[in-house]
Amino acid sequence: MCGIVGYIGKRDAAPLLLEGLQRLEYRGYDSAGIAIHSSGTGKSAGLKTAKAKGRVRELEGRLPKRFAGTTGIAHTRWATHGAPSDENAHPHADADGKVAVVHNGIVDNAAELRAKLTADGVTFVSETDTEVIAHLVGRAQGETLEEKVREALAVIEGTYGIAVLHADFPDRIVVARNGSPVLLGIGEHEMLVASDVAALVSHTRQVVTLDDGEMATLKADDYRTYTTEGSRTAAAPETVEWAAESYDMGAHDTYMHKEIAEQADAVDRVLRGRIEDRFATVRLGGLNMDAREARAVRRVKILGCGSAYHAGLIGAQLIEELARIPADAEPASEFRYRNAVVDPDTLYIAVSQSGETYDTLAAVQELKRKGARVLGVVNVVGSAIARETDGGVYVHAGPEVCVVSTKCFTNTAVAFALLALHLGRIRDLSVADGKRVIEGLRKLPAQIDAIMAAEEHIAQLAAEYAQAKSMMFVGRVRGYPVALEASLKLKEISYIHAEAYPASELKHGPLALIEPAVPTVAIVPDDDLLEKNRATLEEIKARSGRILAVAHREQEKADHTIVVPRNEPELDPILMGIPLQILAYHTALALGRDIDKPRNLAKSVTVE
């Protein structure tokens, strides 16, 4: 989940690379570095490197005045091997300083390779696994850079997205992918490489996405792709749908605030062109599954990590309620490590904002190996999970730059509502219920705008609760996934400890934690469980607990209530999560946190 960017062409590389790193900083921000082919002659020729612990701005301040060159690679890091430091920052070099490597992923056999290289006389200057790659390339016997990189990769076990420079081959950058994204940007007499399209869209929207086991050579005027065995491949450019402006903060102070505010428009996008009023259903052509195949599904299993998993919990409930198919969700990071029984009648759904989340991708690959049918629910067109699955639904949330997910979480939940409606109408959901759900979906954008209009009130509540030492989030049935996601949002960006429980589970242990210093956020929709939820509020008040309710009307037993517009009961969870995103945001703001780049976290988790 680090960020890679590279450039080869006629322009000065360093400013372009810095710009790319700034756009990728949400993928890692503990250190950064740049290596370029110097455009000088004699002793000034060759590779030059600048690295710095900290943010990209620290690196920018350290760049030498004479740092010119038209070919270079750069990296912003999220630590896996070795603490953040100048020495552990990428790019990493070989002993002679002729090779520079940037790397995303993990070399599983790094300790073994490091020991062998050390025994051969190599001295390591960092704690990273990436430095192993640099030494292997530097010591390789191949005559071309491509051969040297293939020789090094042949002994590496693990995941990687890499870009390599070599002083003896100033006309090229060689890149390779296995489990970590690598994209080529095709420009006019210039080529770029990055781990995320965000670093490319300012310069080109023509992008080639490498597959696992694929390499590429970039020169100023062309590129070629091939396998790690050397066989040519025919990777062709595609036009990305997002423009550079989509990655700008605009008038907002943070990306998180911008992305929360964009949710009404984002939900409108995921609905656009998909509703089919004539049959009270929706069109999801990307599923690649006809009505007969859909009716044959006997169970649905949803896999995701973090917010994607929580959206999957909402999705599972929607599928059970609307389609009457047994459904559940499970963390992909757990599923992939247990010897799960793969049922041929089960439809598996992989959920990922980036479409590159490694734990989820590994689960997909294991399911495919066992013959399962797998759909993807992702935000990024052409991502690894989109390519590996049998079909799926794009959520069209637009770029999400803040590390924590907001609009993509909401759009994913809406996408599951569409899928549940589609499956339900194929099975036993009536026309009347189909129309009811469609009308509810159409109301969502305006209702989200109404919630955003209450931001000032929610900010005032956040100031009251910001000094809590811990917070409890509770919800019942439909409200429980909302509580889980809200708890995650608060701890991610405010660093306040938070726990989420089903409301009915409080009396089975967690009530012991209730006291005035531990407020409870309760999800209280006006549904058939309203009185049960009110009883939970009574239990909390009896133990001197403070309560913030998220409800469709004021709750007498709560100290404060955030009132949310009412939709159809199945869709209410989508709306009830949004004020809690705003609450987490303003709590973190009151505490002075770095909201877009919370400590210890990065956006796209492409390592184990």
N, C-alpha and C positions, 0 to 999 in steps of 0.2 A: 504493500500500500504506500510505497514511496512514489515519487514522481520522476519520470525520465523525460528529457527533451533533448533533441539534437538538430543540427542544421548543417547543410552543405550547399554552397552556392556562390554568389558573388558579393553578397552584403557582409558587413562586419557582423560576426557571429555573436559576440558577447552581449550586446544589447538585446538581441532577439532571444538568446537563451535566458537572460534575466527576466524578460517579459514572460516567457513560457513558465519559468519556475514560479513566478508570482501567481500565475493562473493555476498552478498545480500545488500550491502550498497547502491546500486543504488535505492533500494526500500524505503529507508528512512535513514537519516543521521543526525538527530538533537540530538539523544541520543541513548545509547545502554546499555545492561546489560546482566548478566549471573546469573543463579541460579544452584547450583549443590547439589546433595546428597553427603555430606562429607563422606569420607571413614574412618574417625576416629572412636574412641570409646568413650563412656561416654559423657562428655560435648562437645567434639569436633564433635560428630555425629550430624546428622540432616541436615537442609538446610542452605547453605551459599550463600550470594548474593553479587554481585559487580555491581554498576551502575555508569554511568557518562554521563553528558551532553556533546554533541559534537560527533565527529567521533569515529569509532571503535578504532582507535589508542589511544584515550583518555582513553577508557575503559581498553585497554591492559596495559597501564601504571599504572592503579589503582588496578590491580588484586593482592591480597595478595600473598606472597611467598608460603604459605601453602594453596593451593586452589585445593586440589586433590579430585577426585571422578570420578566414571565411569558412572554416570547418570547425565544429566543436560539439561537445556533449555536456550535459549538465544534469544535476540530480538534487532533489530535496528529500530528506530522509525521515523515516519513522523507525526508531531503533528496534532491531531484533537481536543482533549480535554485537555486544559492546555498547557502553553508555554513550550518550551524545558527547562528541569531542571533535576537535579539528582533525585528529588522526583517524577517527572512525568515519568521518564524512567521505562521501564519494565525490569525484571519481577516485578509484584506486589504481595504483601503478605497479608494474613489475620492477625487478631489481635494477634494470638499466634505465628505467624511466622512458622506455619506448612505447609502452602500452598503457592505455587509460581505459578503464571499464566502469560503467554505471550499471547497477543491477537492482531489480526488484525481485523478491522471492527469498527462498531459503535453500542453501546447499546442505542437504541432509548429511552427506558424508564429508563435511568440511573438516571435522576433527581428524579423520583418517588421512585426508589429502594433505592437511597442514603438517601432520607428523612426518609424512613421506617427504614433503618438500623441505622441511627443516633438516631432516637427516641428509638431504642432498646439498645442504649448505645455504638454503634460502633463509634470509632474516626477514621476519614479518614486522611491520611497523604499526599495524592496527589489530584490533580484536575481531574484525569482521570476517564473515565467510566469503565476502566478495573479493577480498584481496587474493584468495586462493585462485579465483578465475584469472585475475590479471597475471599471476605468476605462471599459471598453466599455459596461457596464450603466449607469454613471453618466451617460454622454454620449448614451445611446440616446434616441430621440425618441418612443417609444411612450407611450401614456397610462396603461397599467396596468403593474404590475411584470412580469406574465407577458409582455407585449409587449416590454418592455425586455430581459428575459433572452433571449427568442427572437431579437431583433435582434442581440444580442451573440453568441449561439451561431452565428448564420448565417455569421459571418466567421471562426470558430474552426475550425482543423483539428487533430485529435488525439483524445485520450481524456479523458473527464472524468466525475466524479461531483461535482456541486456543490450547495450550498445557499446561498441568497441572502436577505439581509434588506435592507430599504430604510426609511429614516426616515419617508418619506411614506406608507408602507403598513404600519402597525404591526400589522395584523390578520392577517398571512400570512407564510409562508415559501414560497419557490418553489425547487424542486429539479429537477435534470435528470440524465440518465444517457446516457453513450456510452462503453462499454468499461470502466467502473469501477462497482462495485455501489452501488446506492442502494435502501434498504428503508424503507418507511413503517410505523410502529407505530400501530395504531388503538386508542386508549384511551377511557375514559369522560370526555367533555367535554375531551379533550386529545389531541394528536397528537404523534408523535415521528418523527424521521428518523435514519437511521444508515447507515453503510457496512457494518455487520456486525450480525447478530442479537444478538450478545453484549451490545450496548448497550441492547437493547430488552426483553429477557426479564424484567427486574426489574419492568417496568411493564405489559407486555402480551405475549401470545403470538399476537395477531392481526396478521399481517404481510402487506404488499403488496410484491412485488418488481417494480421497474420494469424494463422492457426497454430495450435500446439505442434511442435516438431518442425516448424517452418523457420527459415532464415531469410534475410534479404541483404543485398548490397545496394547502398545508396551512393550515387554520384551526382554531380551538379545537374546533369542533363537527363539522367535516366535512373531506373532501378530495375532489379531483377529479384525474383523470389525463387526459393528452392528448399528442399528438405535438408535435414541435418545429415542425410546420406549423400547429398549433392544432386539429387534429381530435380530438374526444373519444375516449377509449379506455375499456374496461370492465374495468380491473384490479380483481380481487376479493381480499379477505383470505384467507390460509391460516393454519392453526394450526401453529406451529413445534413440533417434537417435543422440544426440549431445554428444560428448566426452568432458572431462574436458579441453582439449587444446582449444576448441572453445571459452572458457571464458577468455583466457589469452590475455593480451594486445600485446604480441609479441614485435616487434621492434618499435611500435608506442608510442608516448608520452601520448596519450589519447585514450580511447575507441571510442570516436566520430570519430577521425581521422582514426582509424583502420576500423571502420564500413563504413565510406565513401569510403575508398580505396577498400573494399571488394565487392563493388556493381557490378562490372562486373562479378565476379564469382557467386554472389548471383542471378543475373538475369539469368545466364546460368543454374543454378539449377532449377529455377521455370519453365524454358522452357523445360528442359531435359525430354525426353520420352513422351512429350505431343503433339508434332506436328505430324500431319498425312498428309503427302504430297499428298498421292493418291487422297484424296478428298478435298484438300486445306482447311483443318480445323484442329481442335485440339481435343484430347481426354481428357475429364474431368470426369472420372468415378465416382468420389466422389460426383457428383451432385445428384445422385439418382433420375434422372429425364429423362424420355425417350423423344424422338422427339415429340411425340403427346402432351405430357404435356408441353414441351417447346413452341410449337406453340400456345398453349392455353393462354400463358401469354399475358396480354394486357397492363400491366404497371409494371415498376420496381421501387421500393423505397429502397434506400440505407441508412443505419443508421450507424453512427460512431461518435467518439469524437476526437477532436484535429486533429492530422495528419491523423488519420483514416478517419475522415469526409472529409478532403481535398482530400485524395485518392479516396473517394467515389464520390466526385464531378467530378474528372477525369473519373471515371468509368461510371458515368451516361452519360457523353457526349459520351464516346466510345460506350456504348450500343445504344444510340439514333442514332449515325452516322452509325454504322456497322450493327446493327440488326433492326433499324427503329422501336424500341419500345419506347414509351414515358418513360423517366426515370428522376428521380431527387434524390438528396441526402439531408439529414436533420440531424442535430445533434441529436444523440440518447438521450442526456440529456434533450432535449426539447420535442421530440416525446413522451417519456414515461409519461410526465406530462399533455399532452393534450388528450382529448377524441377523438383520431383519428378514422376516418372511415376506417375499415379494409375491403378491397374489395377482394372477393374470386378469382378474376382474376389478382390480383397484386402479383408479386413475391417480397418478402422482402429479403434484403441481409444485414446481420450484419457484420461489419468490426471491427477487434480488433487485435492489434499485439499480446498481451498476451493471448487473448481469455478469459480473466477474467474481463475486464473493467465493473464495476458494472452497470453503466447507460445503457450500451449496452446490457448487460445480462438481466437486468430488462425489457428492451424493447422487447427482444426476448421472454421472459416468458409471457409478456402480449399479444404479437402477437399469440403465440402458444395457449394461453387460448382462444383466439377468433377464432381459427381455421385457421390461416394464414399459408401459406407455407413459411418457412424461410430457407435461405441458410447462411452459414458462410464463411467469408474470413478471415482466422486467420493464425498466424505463429506457434502456439504451438499445437502440436498433443496432443489430449486427454484433452484439456482445456475445461472449462465449456461451452463456446459458441459452440465449436465443438461438444460437447455431446448433447447439447440442440436442435441444429438445425436439419433440415431434410437431410442435405447434405452440400457440400461446396467445397472450394478450399483451400488447404494449400499453403502458399506462399514461404516456404522453404528458408527464408532469413538467417537462422541460428540465434544463440543467439545474441540479441541486448542488450548490457549492459548499454551504455550511456543513460541517462534519455531521451534525445530528439531522435526522430526516424529519421533515414536516409535511411539505406538500406531496412528496412522493408516497409517504405513509397514507395520507388521505386518499390520493388517487388510486393507490393499490387497493384500499378497502372498497372504493367505488367500482374498480375493475372486477372485484370479486362479486359485488352486487350484480353487475352485468352478467357475469358467468353463471351465477346462481339462478338468475331470471331465465337465461337461455336454457339451462338444463331443466329448470322447473317447467317451462312451457312445453318442452319436448315430452315431459313425463306427465305429471298430474296437476300442475298449477293451473287454475281456471283463468279464463280470459279476464274476468273481473279483477282477480288478484294481480294479474299481469299489468292491467291498466293502472291499478292502484300503486304498484311499485314504480311504474314509469313516471307517474305524476309526482311521486316522491322524489325520484331522481332529478326530475326537471326543477324542482324547488331548491335543490341543494345550493347552487351558486348564490342565489339571492339570500338564502338563510346564512350562508357563510359570511356574506357582506354584513348582515345584521349583527353577527357575533363580533366581527372586526370593529363595528361602530361602538362596542362596549369596551374597547381596549383600555381606555383611561380608567374605568372602574376596576378592571382586572389588575391594572398596574398598581392601583392604590391597595388592593388586597395583597398583592405580592409584597409590597413594602411592609405590611403587617406581619406576614408569615416568614419573611426572609431570615429572621434570627432564630428560627426553630433549629434545634439540634438534630432532629429527625422528623420525618413525616410518614404517615400511614395513608395508603390509598386503598379504597375498598369499592367493590362493585359486585353485582350479583348477575350471573348468566351473561346477558349482553354487555353489562357494565364492567365485567372483570377484565377483558382485554383492554378496555379503555384505561382502567386503573393501572394495568401493567405498563402500558406505553407512557402514561403520564408520569409514573414513578421513574421510568428510565430517563425521560426527558429531564426531569428535575435533577437527578443525580449526575447526568452527563455534563450539564453546563453550569449548575450552581454548586456542585460538590456537596450538597446536603444529602445525608444518608436518607434513603427512602425505601420503603417496602410496599409491595402490593399483595393483597389477599382477596380471595372471594369473601364477600361480606359475611356469609354464613360460617366461615372458618374463624372469625374473630374469637368466638367463645371457646374454641378448641386450642387456645394458647396465646395468640397475639394480644388479647386483651390485657395481659400482664404488662405490656409496654405502654398502655394508655396512661397519660398524665398531661397536665397543662402544657408542658414543654414539648409534647409530641402531638401536633395537630393531625387531624384526619381529614382527608379529602374524600368525600363520598359521592359516588355516581348514583343519582336517584331519578331515573326516568319515570314518567307517568305511564307505567305499564301494569300488567297484572301482578307484579311483585312490589308495587309501591308500598303497601302496608308492611311487608317483610322488611323492606329497606328502612322504613321509618322506625321499626322496632330496633334495628341495628343502631340508628342514631340515638335512641333511648339508652341503649346499653353503654354507648360511648359517653353520653352526658352524665350518666349515673356514676361514672368514674372520673369526672372532672375533665374530660377531654374536650378540646376545642374542635369545632367542625366547620369545614368549608364544603358546602354542597354544590354540586353541579346538577341542576334539575330543570324541569319545565315550568316550575312555579316556586315561589318562596317556600322554604321549609322552616317551620316554626322552631324545631329543635336544633337547627344549625345556627352557628354564630354569624355566618355570612352565606349568601347564596349567589351563585352565578346562574342567571336564568338563560336557558338556551331555547331557541325556537323548536317547536315540535314537528316532527316529520312522521313517516310511517314507522311503526315500532322496530321493524327490521333494519331501518336505515338510521335510527337515532344515534347509535354508537359513532357513526361517522362524524356527526356534528358535535357530540359531547366531548370528543377529544381535542377540538380546536381551541376552546378557551383555556385548556390546560397546557397547550403549547405556549400560549400567550403568558400564562402564569409562570411557567418555567423561565421564559425569556426575561420577564421583568424581575423575577427573583434573582436571576444571575446578574442582570444589569445593576440591581440595587447593591449586590455584593462585589461589583467591580470585576467580574470574571471576563476572561477572553472568550466571548460567546461562540464565535465562529471556529475557534481552534482550541477546544478544551484539552486540558492536560492529559497526556498518556493515550490519546485517541487519534485516529485518522479515519478518513472517509471510506475508502473502498478496501475492505479487508481481504487482500489477495494472498495472505499467508495463513498458515495454520495457527 
